[in-house]
Amino acid sequence: MKKLILLLFVSLQMTAVSAQFDPVLVPLYDGDIPYRKASDQQEEVQVSDIMVVRKVQEPTLQVFLPAKRNATGQAVIICPGGGYGVLAYDWEGLDIAKWLNGHGIVGIVLKYRLPSAENQTEPHLVPLSDAQRAMRLVRSRAAEWHIDPGKIGIMGFSAGGHLASSLATHFDGGDPSASDVVEKFSCRPDFAILAYPVISFDPAYTHIGSRNNLIGQQPDSKWVEYFSNEKQVTSETPPSFLFHSQDDTVVPISHSIRFYEALTLHQVPAEMHLYPTGGHGFSLSVTKEGTQKGWMESCVQWLGALP
């Protein structure tokens, strides 16, 4: 009997420990999901050397919290890349959140919906709508997650970098009259981290796959302009950290350079690291050689220097 009681006690203790350290999974929307229409489409997850998610139906936030004693008050919402066709969910999402946790920063992976005419009324607006909602939701729960509501940033890789830069240039202060309390909060990020990002939809140098997936093969010119984020920078765009490799043949380095130039023109504080090698999609660059491996240390230093 004593052994049974002891085993039950240990089991309860282990359950409590697991619950404390497991990431928190939060649906992005409580009620109706914007722009959704009925369809038979189902989410798909494929796991090989990385986890790839397709056809997201229910967008979520996966929240990784550091130990309270280590917490800096900063949080980063992470947008995995994948050309607006898939999400490289662990490679440019979960692994990044865990790395941020190691520096006392709350890492939050956004599983955002990918544009699809099959189950969305306005596919080109869906990813940005999810990113805006994510920022509002995190800010609304900042106290619960021991986050400073003025230290919440957005981070994105490749096409996720396009989504992050879209949020950094297309935001609002919230709707004070909204019945949904989350919608009352601002969706402006306090900083942006852009990793080998797609920035522009200028056909001269864009990543055509991302552009086609988001706004179509024959897009209206207003959406090309709207989502060419180097053209949308203002003095209100948040401080930004960019890194990119010179030998990136998928998303040319000119994307980061043009965004940096626009930030400089509008006197927005920015730091950019350009590396000779690394190619495209190197994430934490654990298995690659080259100076691009240094982006993590530089990024942490930059984050630490933010007001």
C-alpha positions in Angstrom: 0.0 0.0 0.0 2.8 2.4 0.9 4.5 1.6 -2.4 1.3 2.4 -4.3 0.9 5.7 -2.5 4.5 6.6 -3.2 4.1 5.7 -6.9 1.0 7.8 -7.1 2.8 10.7 -5.4 5.7 10.5 -7.9 3.3 10.2 -10.8 1.5 13.4 -9.7 4.7 15.2 -9.2 6.0 14.2 -12.6 2.7 15.3 -14.2 3.0 18.7 -12.5 6.6 19.1 -13.7 5.6 18.1 -17.3 2.7 20.5 -17.2 5.0 23.4 -16.1 7.5 22.9 -18.8 5.4 21.8 -21.8 4.7 24.5 -24.3 1.3 26.2 -24.1 -0.9 25.6 -27.2 -3.4 28.4 -27.8 -5.9 28.7 -30.7 -5.5 32.0 -32.5 -9.3 32.6 -32.7 -11.9 31.8 -30.1 -14.9 32.1 -32.5 -15.2 32.5 -36.2 -12.0 32.4 -38.2 -11.7 35.4 -40.7 -12.0 34.7 -44.4 -12.7 31.0 -43.9 -15.2 29.2 -46.0 -16.5 25.6 -45.9 -14.3 22.9 -47.5 -13.2 19.3 -47.1 -9.6 20.4 -46.9 -7.6 18.8 -44.1 -4.3 19.8 -42.5 -1.3 17.7 -43.5 1.9 17.0 -41.5 4.9 15.3 -43.0 7.9 14.4 -40.9 11.3 13.4 -42.4 14.4 15.3 -41.6 12.2 18.3 -40.8 8.5 18.6 -39.9 6.5 20.2 -42.8 2.9 21.4 -42.3 0.5 22.0 -45.2 -3.1 23.2 -45.5 -3.4 24.7 -42.0 -7.0 24.9 -41.0 -6.8 26.0 -37.3 -4.1 28.6 -36.7 -2.4 28.3 -33.3 0.3 29.8 -31.1 2.7 27.4 -29.4 4.2 29.2 -26.5 7.6 28.2 -25.0 8.2 29.9 -21.6 11.7 30.2 -20.0 12.2 29.8 -16.3 10.8 32.8 -14.5 14.1 33.6 -13.0 15.7 33.8 -16.4 12.9 35.7 -18.1 13.9 39.0 -19.7 10.4 40.1 -20.4 10.9 39.9 -24.2 8.9 37.6 -26.4 9.3 36.8 -30.1 6.5 35.5 -32.4 8.1 33.2 -35.0 6.8 32.7 -38.5 8.3 29.6 -40.2 9.1 29.8 -43.9 8.0 27.6 -46.7 7.1 29.9 -49.7 3.5 30.4 -48.5 3.0 26.8 -49.6 4.1 24.9 -46.5 5.5 25.6 -43.0 9.0 24.4 -42.0 7.5 24.0 -38.6 10.4 22.7 -36.5 13.3 23.9 -38.6 12.3 27.5 -38.5 9.8 27.4 -35.7 10.2 25.0 -32.7 14.0 24.9 -32.8 14.1 28.7 -32.8 11.7 29.0 -29.9 13.8 26.7 -27.8 16.9 28.6 -28.7 15.3 31.9 -27.6 14.2 30.2 -24.3 17.9 29.5 -23.6 18.3 33.3 -23.5 15.4 34.0 -21.3 13.1 35.1 -24.1 9.6 33.7 -24.6 9.5 31.9 -28.0 6.1 31.7 -29.7 5.6 29.7 -32.9 2.8 30.9 -35.1 1.2 28.2 -37.2 -0.4 30.5 -39.7 -2.8 29.6 -42.5 -1.4 29.4 -45.9 -3.3 31.1 -48.8 -5.9 28.7 -50.4 -8.8 29.6 -52.7 -10.4 26.3 -51.7 -11.2 27.3 -48.1 -10.6 31.0 -48.0 -12.6 34.0 -49.4 -9.6 36.3 -49.5 -6.4 34.1 -49.5 -4.0 37.0 -50.0 -5.1 38.6 -46.7 -5.1 35.4 -44.6 -1.5 35.1 -43.4 -1.2 38.8 -42.4 -4.6 38.6 -40.7 -3.2 35.7 -38.6 0.0 37.5 -37.8 -1.9 40.6 -36.7 -4.1 38.5 -34.5 -1.1 36.7 -33.0 0.5 40.0 -31.9 -2.8 41.2 -30.4 -3.3 37.9 -28.6 0.2 37.8 -27.1 -0.1 41.4 -25.9 -3.5 40.6 -24.3 -1.9 37.7 -22.3 1.4 39.4 -21.6 0.8 39.4 -17.8 -0.1 35.7 -17.7 3.1 34.8 -19.6 5.4 37.2 -17.7 6.0 39.3 -20.9 6.5 43.0 -21.0 3.8 44.2 -23.5 6.2 46.7 -24.9 8.8 44.1 -25.7 7.0 41.8 -28.2 8.7 41.2 -31.6 8.0 39.4 -34.8 10.5 37.0 -36.5 10.3 35.3 -39.8 12.3 33.1 -42.1 12.2 33.4 -45.9 8.5 33.7 -46.8 7.9 33.9 -43.0 10.2 36.9 -43.2 7.9 38.4 -45.8 5.0 37.9 -43.3 7.1 39.4 -40.5 8.0 42.4 -42.6 4.4 42.7 -43.7 3.3 43.0 -40.0 6.1 45.4 -39.4 4.7 47.7 -42.1 1.0 47.0 -41.9 -0.3 47.4 -38.4 -2.8 49.4 -36.3 -3.3 50.5 -32.7 -6.3 48.2 -32.1 -10.0 48.8 -32.0 -11.2 50.3 -28.7 -14.8 49.6 -29.6 -14.3 45.9 -30.4 -16.5 43.4 -28.6 -13.5 40.9 -28.7 -11.1 42.2 -26.0 -8.1 40.8 -28.0 -9.0 43.1 -30.9 -8.6 46.1 -28.7 -4.8 45.6 -28.5 -2.2 47.0 -31.0 -0.7 44.6 -33.5 2.4 46.7 -34.0 5.5 44.7 -33.2 8.1 46.3 -31.0 10.9 44.9 -33.1 11.4 42.7 -36.1 13.9 39.9 -36.9 14.1 39.0 -40.6 16.0 35.9 -41.6 16.9 35.7 -45.3 13.5 37.3 -45.9 11.4 37.7 -49.0 10.6 41.4 -48.8 9.5 42.6 -52.2 7.1 41.4 -54.9 8.9 43.4 -57.6 9.1 40.9 -60.5 12.6 42.0 -61.2 14.0 40.1 -58.2 11.2 38.6 -56.1 10.9 35.0 -55.0 8.2 34.1 -57.6 6.9 31.1 -55.7 6.0 33.1 -52.6 4.5 35.9 -54.7 2.4 33.5 -56.8 1.2 31.6 -53.7 0.1 34.7 -51.9 -1.3 37.0 -54.6 -1.6 34.8 -57.7 0.2 34.5 -61.0 -1.6 37.6 -62.5 -2.0 39.8 -59.5 -3.6 43.2 -59.3 -0.9 45.8 -59.2 -2.2 47.2 -56.0 -1.3 44.0 -54.2 2.1 43.9 -55.7 2.7 47.4 -54.3 1.0 46.6 -50.9 3.1 43.5 -50.3 6.4 45.0 -51.6 7.3 45.9 -48.0 10.4 48.0 -48.8 7.9 50.5 -50.2 5.7 50.4 -47.1 8.4 51.4 -44.5 7.6 54.6 -42.5 9.2 56.2 -39.4 6.7 54.0 -37.4 8.2 50.8 -38.6 9.9 49.0 -35.6 13.6 48.5 -35.2 14.8 45.6 -37.2 17.6 43.0 -37.4 18.3 41.4 -40.7 20.6 38.6 -41.8 21.2 37.1 -45.3 23.8 35.2 -47.3 25.4 36.5 -50.4 25.2 33.1 -52.1 21.5 32.8 -51.5 20.2 31.8 -55.0 16.5 31.4 -53.8 15.9 34.8 -52.3 18.4 37.3 -53.5 20.3 39.3 -50.9 18.8 42.5 -52.5 15.6 41.9 -50.5 17.3 42.6 -47.2 19.4 45.4 -48.7 16.5 47.3 -50.0 14.5 46.9 -46.8 17.6 48.1 -44.8 17.9 51.1 -47.2 14.2 52.0 -46.6 14.7 51.7 -42.9 17.7 54.0 -43.0 15.8 56.5 -45.2 13.1 56.7 -42.6 15.6 56.8 -39.7 14.4 53.5 -38.2 17.2 51.8 -36.2 18.4 48.7 -38.0 21.2 46.2 -37.9 22.0 44.0 -40.9 24.5 41.1 -41.2 25.5 39.8 -44.6 27.5 36.7 -45.0 29.4 35.3 -48.0 28.1 31.8 -47.6 25.2 30.0 -46.1 22.8 29.7 -49.0 19.1 29.8 -48.3 17.3 28.3 -45.3 20.1 27.7 -42.9 18.0 28.2 -39.7 20.3 27.8 -36.7 23.1 26.7 -39.0 24.2 24.0 -36.6 25.3 21.5 -39.3 26.9 24.1 -41.6 30.3 25.7 -41.6 30.7 29.4 -42.3 30.5 32.8 -40.6 26.7 32.8 -40.9 26.7 30.7 -37.8 27.4 34.0 -35.9 23.9 35.4 -36.5 22.6 34.0 -33.3 25.1 35.7 -31.0 24.7 39.0 -32.9 20.9 38.8 -32.6 21.0 38.1 -28.9 23.3 41.1 -28.4 21.0 43.3 -30.5 18.0 42.1 -28.5 19.8 42.9 -25.2 20.5 46.4 -26.4 16.9 47.3 -27.3 15.3 49.8 -24.9 
